């Protein structure tokens, strides 16, 4: 792919900027370029042409698209914007028809522009992409002129062979070709520096990539979170080894420098948690509780100073922050939420004398992918084509709801509904089934009452169900002792989940208190755990329904991996469909569950 596509030549000069407040752009690292960078002093005569020492390089970035080609539904398709008076408002956002227009407009007049992504471009995708093993999303990313991306954990949902197919092309080994033309694969490189083949010890894909335009070179190193095996089914990461993010980036930064590449950006599929949910919150504002916490904060502090900026992801949060590097210099760390609702526009000022980024001049801001701009016709055509193929499957009604059923909150109404569906199915497999547990990360979208197409308000289509549960996980049964069940609930807020709790969604009849004023495992109040009003007996055996991801100990629930008497059932979407069909009709729709099974004390 040409680095010059969709770009126009525009001459750029710099004036010396003085004063600490000169750069008002969100995320500006400092007030001025180096003192030598004035318009009159930074130009040299080379071959009869003016030659500027400093060159602005535009870095456009986004992350965690998850195959959301169409505008996401409900809260998944909105962002929160902080207003000047301190209030907030929500804005509808997302959809690749709009993302394409925004990116193309942002590139206008920018002679040096790169577009990069932070992983999870595919996986957990809505029907229009997921039904076709995410070929539509790769095609859309090609049209977006994406230059490079890191892998994310979801790129491994179908295993390394399928990831290699997305990169290199070819028809799916079992589904075959979906159209007359063979799938061509990604025009951009997927980077996987810290994902090694266990047998060879080598990265399964390119570890780094260098963008070049004339005499400007910027290197990119791509990694995913080291804990990918903990958040992906065991089959998806079989034969792979995931290395430490910091060690890997530092290793390849040296490799790039040895090749004469001094300007380096790390694409890291790991993220943080900002102090505010507003995308335009000033992450660098002074005060208690500001900035970001979470894994990326520690990672950023330890990555070599030779890396100039970090594009991150995974947490689906929005932030533009500076975090000091090991030498104490501030360094830009960005994330653009998820689902194509935002993109980040970062200006890297390249110093031709040193070949490095003048970090005092780095500035960055997140921008909303509003739906008020014109749709990109090529994306509309792409979506229409794949929707035509998906329509016979996707438009089928599978249930009816009386109102929106959200998937947000500690305990969500949709989480309760899915857990109840899995309990009902579990009782079909084995009448002795007692309860069901559902991981919150497996519930990808809300069910919305308003019609998405021509199906009518309150109708749940197969496509909408697929968007909620796109993983094709099976619903399994296993036996746990009461002591193990109590331990599972405590693992929601301890161990690897201590800092960022993962609260399981629970079926009707299971109740307990979550006391957030306490710390660690004590936040789950043992004496409050009851099933159908009776205290859970540590010595008794309980039959529990859950998906195969949880049954394998995923999301840090190691005790669930110790269950016995396993029984493997059908896929989770079929289970949800069965429940909706059995318990709702056009005249008697399902009402949203009350989400009152977990008593939360704050």
C-alpha positions in Angstrom: 0.0 0.0 0.0 1.3 3.4 -0.9 2.1 5.6 2.1 0.9 8.6 0.0 -2.6 7.4 -0.8 -5.4 10.0 0.0 -2.8 12.6 0.7 -2.1 15.9 -0.9 1.2 17.9 -1.0 1.2 20.8 1.3 4.3 22.8 2.3 4.8 23.1 6.0 6.9 25.7 8.0 7.2 26.3 11.7 7.2 29.5 13.7 9.0 29.6 17.0 6.4 29.1 19.7 7.0 30.7 23.0 5.0 30.4 26.3 3.8 27.4 28.3 0.2 27.6 27.0 1.0 27.9 23.3 -0.1 24.4 22.3 -3.7 24.2 23.4 -4.4 20.9 21.6 -5.4 18.1 24.0 -2.5 16.1 25.1 0.2 18.5 24.1 3.4 17.4 25.7 5.1 20.8 26.0 4.9 24.3 24.8 7.4 24.5 22.0 9.6 22.9 19.5 13.3 22.8 20.1 14.8 26.3 20.0 16.4 25.7 16.6 13.0 25.0 15.0 12.0 28.5 13.9 10.8 29.0 10.4 13.9 30.9 9.4 16.5 28.7 11.1 15.3 25.2 10.4 15.6 25.4 6.7 18.7 24.4 4.7 19.4 24.5 1.0 19.7 21.0 -0.4 20.0 20.6 -4.2 18.6 24.0 -4.7 15.4 23.3 -2.6 14.4 24.5 0.8 14.7 21.7 3.3 12.9 21.8 6.6 14.5 20.2 9.6 11.2 19.4 11.2 8.4 17.4 9.5 5.0 16.9 11.0 3.9 13.2 10.7 0.2 12.6 11.2 -0.6 9.3 13.1 -4.3 8.4 12.9 -5.2 5.4 15.2 -8.1 3.4 16.5 -8.5 0.1 18.3 -11.0 -2.6 19.2 -13.2 -2.3 16.1 -14.5 -5.9 16.6 -16.0 -6.1 13.2 -18.5 -3.3 13.9 -19.0 -2.3 10.3 -22.5 -0.9 10.9 -23.2 1.7 13.6 -23.3 -0.2 17.0 -26.6 -0.4 18.8 -27.5 1.3 22.2 -24.8 2.5 24.5 -22.2 0.6 22.4 -22.8 3.3 19.7 -22.5 6.3 21.9 -19.7 8.3 23.5 -19.7 10.8 26.4 -18.4 14.3 25.8 -17.4 16.7 28.5 -18.7 20.2 28.0 -17.0 23.5 28.9 -19.4 24.0 31.9 -18.5 20.6 33.4 -21.7 18.8 32.2 -21.6 15.9 29.8 -23.6 14.9 26.8 -23.8 11.7 24.8 -23.2 11.6 21.0 -24.1 8.8 18.6 -20.9 7.5 17.1 -19.4 4.7 15.0 -20.0 2.8 11.7 -17.3 2.4 9.1 -19.2 4.4 6.5 -18.6 7.4 8.8 -15.2 6.3 10.1 -13.9 6.3 6.5 -15.2 9.8 5.8 -13.7 11.1 9.1 -10.3 9.5 8.4 -10.2 10.7 4.8 -11.1 14.3 5.8 -8.4 14.2 8.6 -5.8 13.2 6.0 -6.6 16.0 3.7 -3.6 18.3 3.2 -1.4 16.0 5.3 1.6 15.0 3.2 2.9 12.6 5.8 0.1 10.5 7.2 0.0 7.0 8.8 -3.0 5.0 10.0 -2.4 2.4 12.7 -4.5 0.3 15.0 -4.1 -1.3 18.4 -5.6 -4.8 17.8 -9.0 -6.6 18.1 -10.0 -5.5 14.6 -11.9 -8.7 14.4 -13.4 -11.3 16.7 -16.6 -11.0 18.8 -18.0 -9.4 15.6 -21.6 -8.8 14.7 -23.3 -11.1 12.2 -22.3 -9.1 9.0 -18.7 -9.8 9.8 -18.7 -12.8 12.1 -20.8 -15.0 9.9 -18.2 -14.7 7.2 -15.2 -15.3 9.5 -14.5 -11.5 9.5 -13.5 -11.3 5.8 -15.8 -8.2 5.4 -13.9 -6.4 8.2 -10.5 -7.0 6.6 -11.9 -5.7 3.3 -13.2 -2.6 5.1 -9.9 -2.0 6.8 -8.2 -2.3 3.4 -10.5 0.4 2.1 -9.8 2.5 5.2 -6.1 2.5 4.1 -5.0 1.0 7.4 -1.2 0.8 7.3 -0.5 -1.5 10.2 -2.0 -3.0 13.3 -1.0 -5.1 16.3 -2.8 -8.3 17.0 -5.2 -8.4 19.9 -6.4 -11.3 21.9 -9.6 -11.7 19.8 -7.4 -12.2 16.7 -6.8 -15.6 18.2 -10.5 -16.6 18.7 -10.3 -19.0 15.8 -6.6 -19.9 16.2 -3.3 -18.9 14.6 -4.1 -20.7 11.2 -7.2 -18.5 10.7 -5.2 -15.4 11.7 -2.6 -16.3 9.1 -5.5 -16.6 6.5 -6.8 -13.2 7.4 -3.3 -11.8 6.8 -2.5 -13.8 3.6 -5.8 -14.5 2.0 -7.5 -17.7 0.7 -10.9 -19.2 1.2 -12.0 -20.6 4.6 -11.0 -24.2 5.0 -14.5 -25.4 5.8 -16.9 -22.6 4.8 -15.1 -22.1 1.5 -15.4 -18.9 -0.6 -18.4 -16.6 0.0 -18.2 -14.8 -3.3 -17.0 -15.4 -6.8 -13.6 -13.9 -5.9 -11.1 -15.5 -3.6 -10.5 -13.6 -0.3 -7.3 -11.5 -0.8 -6.4 -11.0 2.9 -5.1 -7.9 4.6 -3.2 -5.2 2.6 -1.6 -4.2 6.0 0.7 -6.2 8.2 -0.5 -7.7 11.5 2.3 -7.4 14.0 2.8 -10.0 16.7 6.2 -9.5 18.3 5.4 -11.2 21.5 3.5 -14.2 20.1 5.8 -17.1 19.5 5.4 -20.5 17.9 6.2 -22.8 20.9 8.2 -25.2 18.6 10.3 -22.7 16.7 10.4 -19.9 19.4 9.9 -17.3 16.6 7.1 -14.7 16.2 4.1 -16.2 14.2 3.8 -12.9 12.3 6.1 -9.9 11.7 7.3 -8.3 14.9 7.8 -4.9 13.5 7.2 -2.8 10.4 8.8 0.5 9.1 6.8 3.2 7.4 8.9 5.2 4.9 8.2 8.4 2.9 11.2 10.1 1.3 13.7 10.5 4.1 11.2 10.0 7.0 11.1 6.6 8.7 8.8 5.5 11.6 9.1 2.0 13.0 6.1 0.2 14.6 6.3 -2.7 17.0 3.1 -4.6 17.7 2.3 -6.7 20.8 -0.8 -8.1 22.5 -1.3 -8.6 26.2 0.8 -11.3 27.8 -2.3 -12.7 29.4 -4.0 -13.5 26.1 -4.2 -17.3 27.1 -6.3 -16.2 30.1 -8.9 -14.4 28.0 -9.1 -16.7 24.9 -10.3 -20.3 24.7 -7.4 -22.8 25.0 -7.9 -24.1 21.5 -7.3 -20.6 20.1 -3.8 -20.3 21.6 -2.7 -23.9 21.3 1.0 -24.1 20.4 1.6 -20.5 21.1 3.7 -18.7 23.7 3.0 -15.1 24.8 5.9 -13.1 26.1 6.2 -10.0 28.3 5.1 -6.8 26.5 7.9 -4.6 27.9 10.8 -7.0 27.3 9.5 -7.6 23.8 9.1 -4.0 22.8 12.5 -3.1 24.3 14.1 -5.9 22.4 12.7 -4.8 19.0 13.4 -1.1 19.7 17.1 -2.0 19.8 16.7 -4.0 16.5 15.0 -1.0 14.8 17.7 1.4 16.1 20.4 -0.9 14.8 18.7 -0.5 11.4 18.8 3.3 11.7 15.2 3.7 12.6 15.1 6.2 15.6 11.4 7.1 15.5 9.4 4.3 17.1 5.7 3.8 18.0 4.5 0.8 20.0 1.1 -0.7 19.2 0.0 -2.5 22.4 -3.2 -4.4 22.8 -3.3 -3.7 26.5 -4.8 -0.7 28.2 -5.8 1.4 31.2 -8.7 2.8 33.0 -9.1 6.6 32.8 -10.5 8.6 35.8 -13.4 9.8 33.5 -15.6 8.1 31.0 -15.6 11.3 28.8 -13.5 10.8 25.7 -12.2 14.4 25.8 -11.3 14.4 29.6 -8.0 16.1 30.3 -6.0 13.1 31.4 -3.0 15.2 32.4 -5.0 17.6 34.6 -3.5 17.8 38.0 -5.5 16.4 40.9 -6.2 13.3 42.9 -7.6 10.5 40.9 -6.7 11.9 37.5 -4.8 10.2 34.8 -5.1 6.4 34.1 -4.6 3.3 36.1 -4.4 -0.3 35.1 -1.8 -2.5 33.3 -0.7 0.1 30.7 0.4 2.5 33.4 3.1 0.1 34.6 4.0 -1.0 31.0 4.4 2.6 29.9 6.8 3.4 32.8 9.1 0.6 31.8 9.3 0.7 28.0 12.6 2.1 26.7 12.7 5.9 26.2 13.6 5.2 22.5 9.9 4.5 21.9 8.2 7.8 21.2 4.5 7.0 21.6 2.2 4.2 22.6 -1.1 3.3 20.8 -3.1 1.1 23.2 -6.4 -0.8 23.4 -8.1 -3.8 25.0 -10.0 -1.9 27.8 -12.3 -0.1 25.4 -11.6 3.1 27.2 -10.8 6.5 25.7 -7.8 8.5 26.8 -5.0 10.7 25.6 -2.4 10.8 28.4 1.2 11.4 29.0 3.0 8.9 31.3 6.7 9.4 32.1 9.2 7.0 30.4 12.0 5.5 32.5 14.1 8.6 31.9 11.3 10.8 33.4 10.3 12.4 30.0 6.6 12.5 29.3 5.4 10.2 26.6 2.0 10.0 24.8 -0.3 7.1 25.5 -3.6 6.9 23.6 -6.7 4.8 23.2 -9.7 5.4 21.1 -12.5 3.5 23.0 -13.9 0.8 20.8 -16.2 -0.2 17.9 -15.0 2.6 15.6 -16.6 5.4 17.7 -13.4 7.5 18.0 -10.2 7.9 16.2 -7.0 9.5 17.6 -5.1 12.2 15.7 -1.5 12.5 16.9 1.1 14.8 15.5 4.6 13.4 15.6 7.3 16.0 14.8 10.1 14.3 13.0 13.6 15.8 13.3 15.5 15.1 10.1 18.8 15.9 11.8 18.4 13.2 14.4 15.9 10.9 12.7 13.9 10.9 15.9 10.7 12.4 17.1 11.0 15.7 18.9 8.9 14.7 21.8 8.5 18.2 23.1 6.2 18.7 20.1 4.0 15.6 20.2 0.3 16.5 20.5 -2.7 14.3 20.3 -6.5 14.3 20.6 -9.4 11.9 20.3 -12.1 12.8 17.8 -15.7 11.5 17.6 -16.7 9.4 14.6 -20.0 11.4 14.3 -22.8 10.2 12.1 -23.5 13.7 10.8 -21.0 13.5 8.0 -21.6 11.9 4.6 -21.4 8.2 4.4 -18.4 6.8 2.4 -20.1 5.3 -0.8 -17.5 2.5 -1.1 -18.3 1.4 2.5 -22.0 1.5 1.9 -21.6 -0.7 -1.1 -19.4 -3.2 0.9 -21.9 -3.3 3.8 -24.9 -3.7 1.4 -23.2 -6.6 -0.4 -22.4 -8.6 2.7 -25.8 -7.8 4.3 -27.5 -9.3 1.2 -25.6 -12.5 1.8 -26.4 -12.5 5.5 -30.1 -11.5 5.3 -31.7 -14.9 4.9 -30.0 -16.0 8.2 -29.9 -12.7 10.0 -33.4 -11.4 9.6 -35.2 -14.3 11.2 -37.1 -13.4 14.4 -36.0 -15.4 17.4 -37.9 -13.5 20.2 -39.7 -10.4 21.4 -38.8 -7.8 24.1 -40.9 -5.1 25.7 -38.0 -2.6 26.2 -34.2 -2.2 25.9 -32.3 -4.9 27.8 -28.9 -3.4 28.6 -25.6 -5.2 29.1 -24.1 -2.5 31.3 -23.7 -2.4 35.1 -22.2 -4.7 37.7 -25.2 -7.0 37.2 -26.9 -6.3 33.9 -30.5 -7.2 32.9 -29.1 -9.0 29.8 -26.6 -10.9 31.9 -29.5 -12.2 34.0 -31.4 -13.1 30.9 -28.5 -15.1 29.4 -27.8 -16.8 32.7 -31.4 -17.8 33.0 -31.4 -19.1 29.4 -28.3 -21.3 30.2 -29.9 -22.6 33.4 -33.1 -23.5 31.5 -31.0 -25.3 28.9 -28.9 -27.0 31.6 -32.1 -28.4 33.1 -32.9 -29.9 29.7 -29.6 -31.6 29.6 -29.7 -32.6 33.3 -32.8 -31.9 35.5 -30.4 -31.7 38.5 -28.8 -28.5 37.2 -28.8 -25.9 40.0 -27.5 -22.6 38.5 -25.7 -20.9 35.6 -22.8 -18.5 35.5 -22.0 -16.2 32.5 -18.8 -14.1 32.0 -19.7 -10.4 31.4 -17.1 -10.0 28.6 -19.0 -12.6 26.5 -22.0 -10.3 26.3 -21.0 -8.0 23.5 -24.0 -5.7 23.0 -27.4 -4.8 24.4 -30.8 -5.9 23.0 -32.5 -2.8 21.8 -36.3 -2.4 21.5 -36.1 0.0 18.5 -36.1 -1.9 15.1 -32.7 -2.0 13.4 -34.2 -2.9 10.0 -37.7 -3.7 8.8 -38.4 -6.3 11.5 -40.5 -4.0 13.7 -39.9 -2.6 17.3 -39.4 -5.2 20.0 -38.4 -8.0 17.6 -35.1 -9.7 18.3 -33.5 -11.0 15.1 -30.9 -13.8 14.8 -28.4 -11.1 13.7 -29.1 -9.1 16.9 -28.6 -12.3 19.0 -25.4 -13.0 17.1 -24.1 -9.6 17.9 -24.8 -10.2 21.6 -23.1 -13.7 21.7 -20.8 -14.1 18.7 -18.3 -16.6 20.0 -19.9 -19.9 19.2 -19.1 -21.1 22.8 -20.8 -24.3 23.9 -22.9 -24.4 27.1 -21.5 -27.0 29.3 -22.4 -28.6 32.7 -20.0 -29.4 35.5 -20.1 -30.4 39.2 -18.7 -28.0 41.8 -18.7 -28.3 45.5 -20.3 -25.6 47.5 -16.8 -24.6 48.7 -15.6 -24.3 45.1 -18.7 -22.3 44.1 -18.0 -19.8 47.0 -14.3 -19.7 45.8 -15.4 -18.9 42.2 -17.5 -16.0 43.4 -14.5 -14.7 45.4 -12.3 -15.0 42.3 -14.4 -12.3 40.7 -12.6 -9.8 43.0 -9.3 -11.4 43.8 -6.3 -13.0 42.2 -5.9 -11.7 38.6 -9.3 -9.9 39.0 -8.4 -8.0 42.2 -7.7 -4.7 40.5 -10.4 -4.9 37.8 -13.2 -7.2 39.0 -15.0 -9.5 36.6 -18.5 -9.9 38.0 -20.2 -13.1 36.7 -23.8 -12.8 35.6 -25.9 -15.2 37.6 -29.1 -17.2 37.1 -32.4 -16.7 39.1 -32.2 -18.1 42.6 -28.5 -17.3 43.3 -28.1 -14.2 45.5 -25.3 -12.6 47.4 -23.8 -9.3 48.7 -20.9 -7.6 47.0 -19.4 -5.1 49.5 -17.1 -2.7 47.6 -16.1 -1.0 50.8 -13.9 -4.0 51.6 -10.9 -5.3 49.7 -9.9 -8.4 47.8 -11.9 -11.6 48.2 -13.7 -10.2 51.3 -15.8 -8.1 48.9 -17.9 -11.1 48.3 -19.7 -11.7 51.7 -19.5 -15.4 52.3 -22.5 -15.6 54.6 -24.7 -13.9 52.1 -24.3 -16.5 49.3 -27.6 -18.3 48.9 -29.3 -20.5 46.4 -33.1 -20.4 46.4 -33.0 -18.8 49.8 -30.8 -21.4 51.4 -27.1 -20.9 52.3 -24.7 -22.7 49.9 -23.4 -25.8 51.7 -19.6 -26.1 51.3 -19.8 -29.9 51.4 -22.7 -30.3 48.9 -22.3 -30.8 45.1 -23.9 -28.3 42.7 -24.5 -28.8 39.0 -23.5 -25.6 37.2 -24.1 -24.5 33.6 -21.5 -22.2 31.9 -19.8 -21.7 28.6 -16.7 -23.6 27.6 -14.5 -20.5 28.1 -15.4 -20.4 31.8 -15.4 -24.1 32.1 -11.7 -24.0 31.0 -10.9 -21.6 33.8 -11.0 -18.4 31.6 -11.0 -14.8 32.9 -9.0 -15.8 36.0 -11.6 -18.3 37.3 -9.1 -21.1 37.9 -11.5 -23.0 40.2 -14.0 -23.4 37.3 -11.2 -25.3 35.5 -11.4 -27.9 38.4 -15.0 -28.9 37.9 -15.9 -32.6 37.4 -18.5 -34.7 35.5 -18.4 -32.4 32.4 -21.1 -32.5 29.8 -20.8 -30.5 26.6 -23.9 -29.0 25.1 -24.9 -26.9 22.1 -23.7 -23.4 21.2 -24.7 -20.5 23.4 -26.6 -18.5 20.7 -28.8 -21.6 20.1 -29.4 -21.7 23.8 -30.4 -18.0 23.9 -32.6 -18.4 20.8 -34.4 -21.4 22.4 -35.1 -19.4 25.6 -36.4 -16.3 23.8 -38.6 -18.4 21.5 -40.0 -20.4 24.4 -40.6 -17.4 26.6 -41.8 -14.6 24.4 -44.2 -13.8 21.6 -45.4 -10.7 19.7 -48.3 -10.3 22.2 -46.3 -11.4 25.3 -42.8 -10.1 25.0 -40.1 -10.6 27.6 -39.6 -7.7 30.1 -36.1 -6.8 31.1 -35.0 -8.7 34.3 -34.7 -6.5 37.4 -31.0 -7.2 37.9 -31.4 -7.5 41.7 -29.7 -10.7 42.4 -26.4 -9.1 43.6 -26.7 -6.6 46.4 -24.0 -4.1 45.9 -22.7 -2.1 48.9 -20.6 1.0 48.0 
